[in-house]
Amino acid sequence: MSTNEVDLNDPLNWYIADSMDDYDVRLDPKTAKQLVHRHNGYPKLVEALREAIATLEGQGCHEKADLLKRKLEELGEI
């Protein structure tokens, strides 16, 4: 059996095939466009947040800067 063939005798493959209907991931064009727009803007927002943190630290507002740093950590950006 090649790597592109599915073993129809394997019950796991039956389960996977039956479960695929539960995961309809087709998006309507409007939703897809919104997701792409958000994705393209995300790096700019992260950079703006980093600049805000640096400015706050420079002005001695360490508590506010630390709060924003924690938000970046939650996003996996630090």
C-alpha positions, 0 to 999 in steps of 0.5 A, a space after each residue: 500500500 502506498 502512502 496515498 492509499 487509505 486502508 479501508 479495513 482499518 476502523 480508525 479510518 472509518 471513524 475519521 471519514 464519518 467525523 469529517 462531516 462534523 468539521 465543515 470549515 468552508 467560510 463564506 467570502 465575507 468572513 474569509 476576507 475579515 479573517 485575512 484583514 485581521 491577520 494582515 493587521 496583527 503584526 502592526 498591532 503587536 509592533 504598536 504595542 511594543 512601542 507603547 511598552 517602551 514609551 511607558 517604561 521610558 516615562 516610568 509607568 512600569 506597572 502599565 508597561 508590565 500589564 501590556 507585557 503580560 498581554 503580549 506573553 498571553 499572545 505568545 509574542 514575547 
